[in-house]
Amino acid sequence: MTTTLEIIFWMSTLLIVSTYLLYPLTLLWLPRARRVEPSERELPDLTLVISAYNEAAVIRQKLDNSLQLDYPRERLSVAVISDASTDGTDEIVRSFAGNGVTLCRQEPRGGKSLGLTTFVPRFDSQLLVFSDANSIYAPDALRKLARHFADPRIGYVVGHQRYTDGVSASGDCESLYWRYETWLKQLESRCGSVVGGDGAIFAIRSELFTPLRHDDINDFVIPLRIVAGGYRGVFDPEAVCFERTAESFAGEFRRKIRIVSRSLLAVVRVPSALNPLRVGLFAYQLLAHKVVRWFVPVWLAGALVSAAVLAGLGLPLYQFLSLVQLAFYGLALLGLIPRLRQLRPVSVAYYFCLVNLAAGLGILATLTGRRFATWTPQRTPQPGCEAASRA
């Protein structure tokens, strides 16, 4: 029994360390992928596809920003897919019709992926850029995305989402987490393919779009299918958009549950993305970066329970390791007190545990058949974002 528990503890610990530390270290040692230098000489026709549901608070700013982007106007189309909005979003979009903005209204409400499946085949541009209504683009963002498609092996390009505030504890932690994720994307892109897209800013070749199920997470399913089809996906840190961080840990918690549940389902639906004979290095990237990471709450529970039982058997090493783990979780519990949550060590521990609890609930939702196709965004206007994007 003791040996079995020790194996559980050390295997759980290894899996936790591997996804957060060993995985990026292995990417540092891998050789660079052969690349074609990006070119802006012949920019292709492009449709900027903005998905919206009750986005009246931000949609005007988004469309103003979209029409001011530094991209040949004759090659740029802007389309807003409104998922049966009821707050005046559609009326605002219609007011831009004279500027070439197209409103595509989905009725009844069916979710983002269903909207894309319904309307994207009607667009005739060479490239599609997917965006959210609250994501404000830097002036040259579209040029930076489009230039990579001069390489025929590139199927999708992911831009760099930056956060415009870090005032709240949740915003501070999300920004810290996102800096780490950005580093991983850069490492993945240099040696293979970046794992997944970003609903705020990512581009694909139009011919690579395939119909989605209503509960698919489009910015994960689409990249998985593209890689399985023999193409690469790259990350461009210079193609920038700006977005506000979550205003509360509660909002971030709900978002993480949806993302993990839908992303796990995506891997189940595109199993070839885990086949190294089909996708090569990408199978390792997907497994180490995403799948192992999603199951970290399972590994955390395994490490805690096994160490506690071994500590109860009088083994000094595991008594110490149990105390270390309990101290960390105690620090995280202090985050339940809003005033203490402003302290960096407390907020980081609290955020880490919150994210992994959300991941665990996301896995549970997938296993129990719960599906997320629609949700209600909570938006506030973003004064200063557009000015920042022009800096």
BELBELPE-V809051 format. One record per residue. SS is DSSP state (@ for helix, = for strand, . for the rest). Layout:
BEGIN
ss
SS
SS
END
This chain:
BEGIN
ss
.
@
@
@
@
@
@
@
@
@
@
@
@
@
@
@
@
@
@
@
@
@
@
@
@
@
@
@
@
.
.
.
.
.
.
.
.
.
.
.
.
.
.
.
.
=
=
=
=
=
=
=
.
.
.
.
.
.
@
@
@
@
@
@
@
@
@
.
.
.
.
.
@
@
@
=
=
=
=
=
=
=
=
.
.
.
.
.
@
@
@
@
@
@
.
.
@
@
@
.
=
=
=
=
=
=
.
.
.
.
.
@
@
@
@
@
@
@
@
@
@
@
.
.
.
.
=
=
=
=
=
=
.
.
.
=
=
.
.
.
@
@
@
@
@
@
@
@
@
@
.
.
.
=
=
=
=
=
=
=
=
=
=
.
.
.
.
.
@
@
@
@
@
@
@
@
@
@
@
@
@
@
@
@
@
@
@
@
@
@
@
.
.
.
.
.
.
.
.
.
.
=
=
=
=
@
@
@
.
.
.
.
.
.
.
.
.
@
@
@
@
@
@
@
@
@
@
@
.
.
.
=
=
=
=
=
=
=
=
=
=
=
=
.
.
.
.
.
@
@
@
@
@
@
@
@
@
@
@
@
@
@
@
@
@
@
@
@
@
.
@
@
@
@
.
@
@
@
@
.
@
@
@
@
@
@
@
@
@
@
@
@
@
@
.
@
@
@
@
@
@
@
@
@
@
@
@
@
@
@
@
@
.
.
.
@
@
@
@
@
@
@
@
@
@
@
@
@
@
@
@
@
@
@
@
@
.
.
.
@
@
@
.
@
@
@
@
@
@
@
@
@
@
@
@
@
@
@
@
@
@
@
@
@
@
@
@
.
.
.
.
.
.
.
.
.
.
.
.
.
.
.
.
.
@
@
@
@
@
.
.
END
